[in-house]
Amino acid sequence: MSDEAEIRMMLDRWAAAVRAHDLETILEQRSPDIVMFDVPEPLQAKGLEAYRDGWKLYFGDEGSRLFELRETHIVAGDGVAWVRAILRCTTSPDPAGRLTMGLRKVGGRWVVEHEHHSFPVGLGEGE
């Protein structure tokens, strides 16, 4: 299986776990030293426990059950990869967010070292 296919399968499993609010599966392929930049405070979450806490907060949003990736683009090299995608992560029918990930292959397995979620400025304000 190609690295890109392996990462795509990992992303599909991760998105399904978010919809199911399955924290253990969400955390499976995250580095213990993950850094996540997210929309709500805190601006930066460092480490697996802080990453976990961000998901607990998000699970209170109705859109968390609709979480899906669109237009996923994966580039994988020798032990390093990055991902970009559009997120549907709200109750709005339109894709609302952006996702960027940096991955590293450790012990033959891809792990997410960096994750960044963002929203366009002015979304939903008639722009």
C-alpha positions in Angstrom: 0.0 0.0 0.0 1.3 3.5 -0.8 2.0 6.0 1.9 -0.7 8.2 0.5 -3.3 5.4 0.7 -2.2 4.5 4.2 -2.6 8.1 5.3 -6.0 8.4 3.6 -7.2 5.3 5.5 -5.9 6.8 8.8 -7.8 10.1 8.0 -11.0 8.2 7.2 -10.7 6.3 10.5 -10.0 9.5 12.4 -13.0 11.4 10.9 -15.3 8.4 11.7 -13.9 8.4 15.3 -14.7 12.2 15.6 -18.3 11.6 14.5 -18.6 8.8 17.0 -16.9 10.8 19.8 -14.4 8.0 20.2 -11.5 9.7 21.9 -9.2 6.6 22.0 -9.4 6.2 18.2 -8.9 9.9 17.7 -5.7 9.8 19.7 -4.4 6.5 18.1 -2.0 8.0 15.6 -1.1 11.3 17.3 2.4 12.0 18.6 2.7 12.4 22.4 4.2 15.8 21.5 1.5 16.9 19.1 0.9 20.6 18.6 -2.6 21.7 17.5 -3.6 25.2 16.5 -7.4 25.4 16.8 -10.1 28.0 16.5 -11.4 28.2 20.1 -9.1 29.0 23.0 -6.5 28.0 23.7 -4.8 29.1 20.5 -2.2 26.3 20.8 -2.5 22.9 22.4 0.8 21.1 23.2 0.8 17.4 24.0 -1.7 14.6 23.9 -3.6 15.6 27.0 -4.2 19.2 25.7 -5.2 17.7 22.3 -7.7 15.4 24.0 -9.2 18.3 26.0 -9.8 20.2 22.7 -11.9 17.3 21.4 -14.0 17.1 24.6 -14.9 20.8 24.1 -15.8 20.3 20.4 -18.0 17.3 21.2 -20.5 19.8 22.7 -21.1 21.2 19.2 -24.0 19.6 17.2 -21.7 19.7 14.1 -19.3 17.3 15.6 -21.5 14.4 14.5 -21.2 15.7 10.9 -17.4 15.9 10.8 -16.1 15.0 7.3 -13.1 15.8 5.1 -13.4 17.1 1.6 -10.9 17.8 -1.1 -8.2 16.0 0.8 -4.7 16.4 -0.6 -1.8 14.2 0.7 1.9 14.5 -0.1 4.2 11.9 1.4 7.9 11.7 1.2 10.6 9.7 2.9 9.2 9.6 6.4 7.4 13.0 6.3 4.0 13.9 4.9 1.5 16.7 4.9 -2.3 16.9 4.4 -4.7 19.7 3.6 -8.4 19.4 3.4 -11.7 21.3 3.7 -13.7 20.4 6.8 -17.4 20.1 7.2 -17.6 20.5 11.0 -20.7 22.5 11.7 -24.4 22.1 11.1 -24.2 24.4 8.1 -24.5 22.4 4.8 -21.4 24.2 3.5 -17.9 23.2 4.2 -16.8 25.5 6.9 -13.2 24.9 8.0 -9.7 24.1 6.8 -7.4 21.4 8.0 -3.6 21.1 7.7 -1.6 18.3 9.2 2.1 17.4 9.4 3.0 13.8 9.8 6.1 11.7 10.5 6.7 8.0 10.0 7.8 6.5 13.3 8.4 2.7 13.6 6.8 2.1 10.2 3.6 4.0 11.1 2.4 7.5 10.3 1.8 9.8 13.3 0.4 13.3 13.3 2.9 15.8 14.8 1.0 19.0 13.9 -2.6 19.7 13.3 -4.2 23.1 12.4 -7.9 23.9 12.1 -9.0 27.3 10.9 -12.1 29.1 9.5 -12.2 31.9 7.0 -12.7 35.3 8.5 -16.3 36.6 8.0 -17.8 33.1 7.3 -21.5 33.4 7.6 -21.5 37.2 7.7 -22.7 37.7 4.1 -19.2 37.8 2.5 
